[in-house]
Amino acid sequence: MSEPGLRERKKQRMYQAVSDIAVRLFVERGFDAVSVAEVAAAAEISKPTLFRYFPAKEDLVLYRIADHEDEAARVVAGAATAPVEALRRHFLAGLERCDPVTGLNDDPDVLAFHALLYGTPALVARLYGHLERSEAALAEALGGGLDARLAAGQIVAVQRILAQENWRRIAAGERVADVRADAVAAAERAFEALAGGLPHLTRT
């Protein structure tokens, strides 16, 4: 895969910078209390320019996790092992490195972002679109068709629930070190159940 050109890199930096500014303002004051115009002013761009990058206010926040939409699909497509096993290993590796997407991360900025995301009804509603696109991409990687869509729905749900449980415990004050063993055990049980229910995805 070729490296993005200068123009694309500048565009990506703009996306990141504006999203970071918006998330900071939303965390400080609340999503509903900050207008798009205020975000644009803080980013020193016009409101129409902001909307060219982010068509909806919610997109300013969801950009932070946009690159995870096709993550499961990429794991399956690039794996030499069976899909369920590849995804199990990937999730466990994420727990090991405290990847925020697994919920096992106690960095204050990560906790504040998750509290914003899961505590704002408009963002929760928008998150379902993100999950649907994740399912669609994974289903395509699994071969398409109804069986693939059913499997993708189960897998994405398992990953989401595992991550939310980890985040819930850490947000309640538990330390990563105290949650890690339970998080790993829960992931192992969940993926074992997936393997049992999706035998056609346990073969290479």
Contacts in CASP RR format, 6 or more apart in sequence:
PFRMAT RR
TARGET T0000
AUTHOR 0000-0000-0000
METHOD contacts of the structure
MODEL  1
MSEPGLRERKKQRMYQAVSDIAVRLFVERGFDAVSVAEVAAAAEISKPTL
FRYFPAKEDLVLYRIADHEDEAARVVAGAATAPVEALRRHFLAGLERCDP
VTGLNDDPDVLAFHALLYGTPALVARLYGHLERSEAALAEALGGGLDARL
AAGQIVAVQRILAQENWRRIAAGERVADVRADAVAAAERAFEALAGGLPH
LTRT
4 12 0 8 1.000
14 53 0 8 1.000
15 53 0 8 1.000
15 63 0 8 1.000
16 63 0 8 1.000
17 43 0 8 1.000
18 39 0 8 1.000
18 43 0 8 1.000
18 45 0 8 1.000
18 50 0 8 1.000
18 53 0 8 1.000
18 54 0 8 1.000
18 60 0 8 1.000
19 54 0 8 1.000
19 60 0 8 1.000
19 61 0 8 1.000
19 63 0 8 1.000
19 64 0 8 1.000
21 39 0 8 1.000
21 42 0 8 1.000
21 43 0 8 1.000
22 34 0 8 1.000
22 39 0 8 1.000
22 43 0 8 1.000
22 60 0 8 1.000
22 61 0 8 1.000
23 60 0 8 1.000
23 61 0 8 1.000
23 64 0 8 1.000
23 113 0 8 1.000
23 116 0 8 1.000
25 34 0 8 1.000
25 38 0 8 1.000
25 39 0 8 1.000
25 42 0 8 1.000
26 34 0 8 1.000
26 60 0 8 1.000
26 61 0 8 1.000
26 116 0 8 1.000
26 120 0 8 1.000
27 112 0 8 1.000
27 113 0 8 1.000
27 115 0 8 1.000
27 116 0 8 1.000
30 116 0 8 1.000
30 120 0 8 1.000
31 57 0 8 1.000
31 61 0 8 1.000
31 116 0 8 1.000
31 120 0 8 1.000
31 122 0 8 1.000
31 123 0 8 1.000
32 120 0 8 1.000
32 122 0 8 1.000
36 47 0 8 1.000
36 50 0 8 1.000
36 51 0 8 1.000
36 57 0 8 1.000
37 47 0 8 1.000
39 50 0 8 1.000
39 60 0 8 1.000
40 46 0 8 1.000
40 47 0 8 1.000
40 49 0 8 1.000
40 50 0 8 1.000
43 50 0 8 1.000
54 60 0 8 1.000
54 63 0 8 1.000
56 126 0 8 1.000
57 122 0 8 1.000
58 122 0 8 1.000
58 123 0 8 1.000
58 126 0 8 1.000
59 126 0 8 1.000
61 116 0 8 1.000
61 117 0 8 1.000
61 120 0 8 1.000
61 123 0 8 1.000
62 123 0 8 1.000
62 126 0 8 1.000
62 127 0 8 1.000
62 130 0 8 1.000
64 113 0 8 1.000
65 101 0 8 1.000
65 117 0 8 1.000
65 130 0 8 1.000
66 130 0 8 1.000
68 101 0 8 1.000
68 134 0 8 1.000
69 130 0 8 1.000
69 133 0 8 1.000
69 134 0 8 1.000
69 137 0 8 1.000
70 133 0 8 1.000
70 134 0 8 1.000
70 137 0 8 1.000
70 138 0 8 1.000
71 101 0 8 1.000
71 134 0 8 1.000
72 87 0 8 1.000
72 90 0 8 1.000
72 134 0 8 1.000
72 137 0 8 1.000
72 138 0 8 1.000
72 141 0 8 1.000
72 152 0 8 1.000
72 155 0 8 1.000
72 156 0 8 1.000
72 159 0 8 1.000
73 134 0 8 1.000
73 137 0 8 1.000
73 138 0 8 1.000
73 140 0 8 1.000
73 141 0 8 1.000
74 141 0 8 1.000
75 86 0 8 1.000
75 87 0 8 1.000
75 90 0 8 1.000
76 83 0 8 1.000
76 86 0 8 1.000
76 87 0 8 1.000
76 138 0 8 1.000
76 141 0 8 1.000
76 142 0 8 1.000
77 141 0 8 1.000
78 86 0 8 1.000
79 85 0 8 1.000
79 86 0 8 1.000
80 204 0 8 1.000
81 89 0 8 1.000
81 204 0 8 1.000
82 201 0 8 1.000
82 202 0 8 1.000
82 203 0 8 1.000
82 204 0 8 1.000
83 141 0 8 1.000
83 142 0 8 1.000
83 201 0 8 1.000
83 202 0 8 1.000
84 155 0 8 1.000
84 191 0 8 1.000
84 194 0 8 1.000
84 195 0 8 1.000
84 198 0 8 1.000
84 201 0 8 1.000
84 202 0 8 1.000
85 195 0 8 1.000
85 202 0 8 1.000
87 155 0 8 1.000
87 159 0 8 1.000
87 191 0 8 1.000
88 187 0 8 1.000
88 188 0 8 1.000
88 191 0 8 1.000
88 195 0 8 1.000
91 102 0 8 1.000
91 159 0 8 1.000
91 162 0 8 1.000
91 187 0 8 1.000
91 191 0 8 1.000
92 184 0 8 1.000
92 187 0 8 1.000
92 188 0 8 1.000
94 101 0 8 1.000
94 102 0 8 1.000
94 104 0 8 1.000
95 102 0 8 1.000
95 104 0 8 1.000
95 180 0 8 1.000
95 183 0 8 1.000
95 184 0 8 1.000
95 187 0 8 1.000
98 104 0 8 1.000
98 105 0 8 1.000
98 176 0 8 1.000
99 105 0 8 1.000
100 107 0 8 1.000
100 110 0 8 1.000
100 113 0 8 1.000
100 114 0 8 1.000
101 163 0 8 1.000
102 162 0 8 1.000
102 163 0 8 1.000
102 166 0 8 1.000
102 183 0 8 1.000
103 114 0 8 1.000
103 163 0 8 1.000
103 164 0 8 1.000
103 166 0 8 1.000
103 167 0 8 1.000
103 170 0 8 1.000
104 166 0 8 1.000
104 170 0 8 1.000
104 176 0 8 1.000
104 179 0 8 1.000
104 180 0 8 1.000
104 183 0 8 1.000
105 111 0 8 1.000
105 170 0 8 1.000
105 176 0 8 1.000
106 170 0 8 1.000
106 175 0 8 1.000
106 176 0 8 1.000
111 167 0 8 1.000
111 170 0 8 1.000
111 171 0 8 1.000
114 167 0 8 1.000
114 171 0 8 1.000
115 171 0 8 1.000
116 123 0 8 1.000
117 123 0 8 1.000
117 124 0 8 1.000
117 127 0 8 1.000
118 124 0 8 1.000
118 164 0 8 1.000
118 167 0 8 1.000
131 156 0 8 1.000
131 160 0 8 1.000
134 152 0 8 1.000
134 156 0 8 1.000
135 149 0 8 1.000
135 152 0 8 1.000
135 153 0 8 1.000
135 156 0 8 1.000
136 149 0 8 1.000
136 152 0 8 1.000
138 152 0 8 1.000
138 153 0 8 1.000
138 155 0 8 1.000
138 156 0 8 1.000
139 145 0 8 1.000
139 148 0 8 1.000
139 149 0 8 1.000
139 151 0 8 1.000
139 152 0 8 1.000
139 153 0 8 1.000
140 148 0 8 1.000
142 148 0 8 1.000
142 151 0 8 1.000
142 152 0 8 1.000
142 201 0 8 1.000
147 200 0 8 1.000
151 198 0 8 1.000
151 201 0 8 1.000
154 194 0 8 1.000
154 198 0 8 1.000
155 194 0 8 1.000
158 190 0 8 1.000
158 191 0 8 1.000
158 194 0 8 1.000
161 190 0 8 1.000
162 183 0 8 1.000
162 186 0 8 1.000
162 187 0 8 1.000
162 190 0 8 1.000
165 183 0 8 1.000
165 186 0 8 1.000
166 179 0 8 1.000
166 183 0 8 1.000
169 179 0 8 1.000
169 182 0 8 1.000
170 176 0 8 1.000
170 179 0 8 1.000
194 201 0 8 1.000
195 201 0 8 1.000
195 202 0 8 1.000
196 202 0 8 1.000
END
